[in-house]
């Protein structure tokens, strides 16, 4: 199966290249970049040196393929969606342009009117743990926000069960989330923004939480803060959930095991012994796992849920490839088996 990547010189595009070049079911046909057209892909992604002879091409030279990955900044895909759809049978868009079902949400959260609202119902929100069967039959799948992904996966079992009265969530993220280089660098036109991510309130990924954690029409009361830390890859969510009932620890374990016991990329992490007793993003670098743990505060209804991902993997390229596997009928874990590194 032939796949191509539009906007392949950004961090997410590079991660897609890393995964797809070694994927046994696909051949990477093209990778576009306006700035680096004609240059080998390892010029921008030095980890790929010796792994491929592929060079970047301009978008104008894009040829038809079976699956087209769109890794452009927010707002650049929707105006050209017809063009992209004509180039491939299936699309996986990593931007935010088709994540939200309500077109009225775009002016509020992204500051622009959606130019193709008729396309929104055609896209499936690309988080397999919530929308696996829809993704299997989809032609168009949206990417997920990295902060949204880690929080949704952390809290979905609780909201599905109707246990949460309100939640306050803090996500600590690395520099790669905003497209920023680990060291000072000039503006990169194919990364959505180049500043370190910091949003004490009003982060736009909250829109995805409100959409995906609404169950039976009940809109969640949830508050989100994002803080940058000295980390390149990774997102660590700490969610303070105030429950509407008294629960025992064994009930929480049962709830999460029922929700995620068969999920290939969700691991429940809460140990009395060991090096990492709760989720830790460092050891997930390069992997598609989401690790989830929790602590129930004695004598209260406060449950603290902790979740970690590699934001470029489970928060972007990894989940996109997982979605492609489902769409194409491949094993869901194909090309995504890397377990992460330790020590790191």
N, C-alpha and C positions, 0 to 999 in steps of 0.2 A: 504494500500500500504506500502510495506517495504522499508525503506531507511537506508543507512549506510553512515558513514563519515570517510574518510581516512585523517589522520592528525588532529584528533579531539582535541588534547591538546593545540593547538595554540589559539590565540584570536578569529580568524574567526571561527575555529572549535567549540569553546565554545559557540559562538553566535549562530551557527547553532543548536547546542544541545538545547540551551535555547528555540529557536523558534520551533524546530521540536518536542520536547517532549510534547509541548502543542498543536501541530497542530492536528485538529480533523480528518484529512484525512490520516495520516501516522502513522506508528509504527517504532521507531528507533530500528533497529536490532543490529547493531554493531557500535562501535567507535574505531578506531585504534590509537595506539601510541606505538612506539618502546620503548621509555624511560619509560613509565608508564604502560606497559602491566601488567595486573593483579590487578592494583589499581582501586578503584572506580573513576568514572569520577569527583565526587565532590572533590577528592583530589587535582585536578588542578583547577577545577571550583567550588569554594565553594558556589557560589550562587545557585547551583543545589543540595545542600545537602537536603535530604528528598524528592526531586522531582523524583528521579530515583534510581534504584538499579544497573544500568548498570555499567560495568567495562570495561576498555580499553583492547583491544586484539591486538596481533601483526598482521601486514599486511599479513603475511604468513597464518594466520587463517581466512582471509576474506572469507565470504560465499556469494553466489549469492543473489541479491536483485533487487528491481524494479528500484530504482534511487540511484545512487552512487554520493555523493558529495566528491570532491577532494579538500582538504584544505592544500596541501603540499607547500613547498617553490618553487619559480620559478625554472624551470629546472629539477625538479624531476618527473613530470608527463609525459612529452613527450616521454622519453625513454621507458616507460612502458605502453603506451597508449593501445596497443593491449591487455595486461593483464587486465587493468581496464575495457575496453570495453566488455571483455568476462564475467565480473562479474555482469553486469547490462544491462538492456535494454536501460537505459538513463543515461547520465553522465552530471553533472554540475561541471565544473572545475573552482575553484576560483583563480587559479594561472594565470600567464601571458602566459602560454605555448601555448595557442591557441587563444589569443586575436587578434593577428595581422594576416591579410590575406596574407601579402607578406613575404615569408620566408627570403628574403634578409634583412628585417628589424631587424631580431633577432641579427645578429652579430653587427649591429650598436647600438642598444638600450640595448641589454642584454649581449652582449659579447660572444655569442656562436652560432654555427651553429645549425639550427633546425634539430633534429634527425628524425623527422617524418613529413616532409613537405606535404606529400600526405594526411595527416589528416586535414590540415588547412582548406580546403574548406568544410569540413564536419561540422565544428563548426559554430554556430551563435553567434555573439557578443551579450552578455546577458543583454542589456539595453532595457527593454520592451517598454519604451516610443518611441524608434526609430525602434525596430525590433519585435514588438509584434506578428504579424502574422507569421513571420519566426520562432519564438520561439515556437509557438503553435504546429507546425508540426515537430519540431526538435527532434533528438535523442541526440545530443551533443550541449551543450551550454557552452560558455566561461564565466568566471567572468569578472568583469570590474575593472579597477584601481580606487581607491577611489577618487583621485584627478581628474582623467579623468572624472569620473561620474558627479561630481559636476560642472565641467567646461562645459562639453558637454551639460548637461541639462540647464545650464545658457544661453548658446549661440546658441543652435540649432535653435530656431525660427529665429534669426537674420541671420544666415548663410543660412538657407533654403530660406529666402526671398531675399538673395543676397545683404544685406545692408552693410556688414562690409568690410572696406578697410583693416584694420589691427586691432589686439587686443593685449593688454599686460595684462597678468593675474598674480595676486599674490594669492597663496593659503596658508592660515594659518592652520596648522594641529596640532592635539594632539599627545601625545606620543604613543598611541596605534596603530597609522598608521604603524610604523616600527616594531611592535612586541615588543617594549620595555616596560618593567614594569614601572608603575608610580614611583616606588622606585627602587634603584639599585638592579640588579639581575644578576645571571650568565647566560651564553649563553643558549638559548632554541633551540634545534635542529629542532623543527617543526614550527619555525617562520622564515620568509624569511630573516630578518636581525634584529639586536637588538639595533641599534644606533638610536638616534633621527634623524628624517628626516629633511634635510636641503639641498636645491639644488637651488642656485641662478640662474643657467642656466643649460640646458641640461638634465632635469629630464626625465626619460624614459616614463612617462605617456604622454609626448608630442606626442609620436608615435600614441597613441589612438586618440588624438585630431585631428591630421593630417588625420588620416584614416576616422573618423566618421564625421568630419565637412567639408570634401571635397564634394562639391555639383556640379553636372554636370561637373565633371572633373577639377573644379577650386580648387586648393590646397590653403588652408587658410594661410595667413601670421599671425602667432600667436606666442607669446612669453610667456613662462611660468616660474615662480619662485615659489619655495616651501619654507616656513619658519615654523619652529616649535615654538609653543607658549606654555604657561603654561596651558595646557588643556590635559585631558586624551582622551576623545572621541571628535570627531568633525572635520569638515573641513569647512572653510569659504573662498569662492572664491570672489575676487574683480576683475572684468574684465573691463578694460578701453578699450572701443570699439570706434574706430574712423571710423565713417560712411562715405559712399560715396554719401550721399544725406542729404538734410535737412528734418527732421521729426518733427512732433509735438508729445507731450506727449500722446495724445489720440491715435495716430497711434501705438505707442509702446504698450500701453495697449491692443489695438485690436489685434496686432500681437501675443502677449503672450496668450491672452484669446482664440484665435483661435487654437493655438498650444496645450494648456494645459487645456482648460476648462473642459474636460471630463476625465482628468487623475486622478486616485484615490490617487496618492501619490505626486502630485505637487501642491503646494499652492503659490499663488501670494501674497506677503507681502509688502505693502507699505502704511503706515498709517500716517495721520497727527497728530493723538493722540494715546495714549496707551503706554504700558511699552516698548515693542519692536517694533519699527516702521519700522525696516528693518530685514532681516533674522538674526537669532542668533542660532548658533549650540548648545548651552547649553540646550535649551528647546526641542531639538530634540533627546536627549539621549535616546536610546532604541527604537526609532521610525523609520519607513521606509520612512518618508517624506523628500522631498527636497523643501525648501522654497526659493523663488526667488523674488527679488525686483530690482528696478532700479532708477536711477536719471539721468535726461537729463540736461547737463550743458547749461544754457541759452546762446544764441548767438554763439554757437559752434556746431560742429558735434560730440562731445564726449558724449557717452552714457556709464554710469557706471552701470554695472549689478552686483548685489550681490546675492550669493547663498550659502546656508548652508545645510549640511547633518550630520548625524552621520556616520562617515567613516566605522564603523563596520557593519552598517545596510544597508543604501542605497548604501554605497560604497563597500559592500562585502556580508555578509550573508543574509541581508534582500532582496536585489535584487536577490540573488541566489534562495531563497525560492519563491519569486514572479515569477521567471522564471519557477521553478518546478510546481507551480500552473497552469501556462499556459500550460506547457507540458502535465500535467496530466488531464487537463480539470476541475480543481477545480476553484471556484471563485478566481479571481486574488488577492483579499485582504485577503484570508483565512490565519489565523495565524499571520497576520501582522497589526492588528488593534490598537495596543498600541499607544497612542497619544503623548508619551513623558511626561516629568515631569516639574512642575512649582509650587513653586520656586525650584531652584537648584543652 
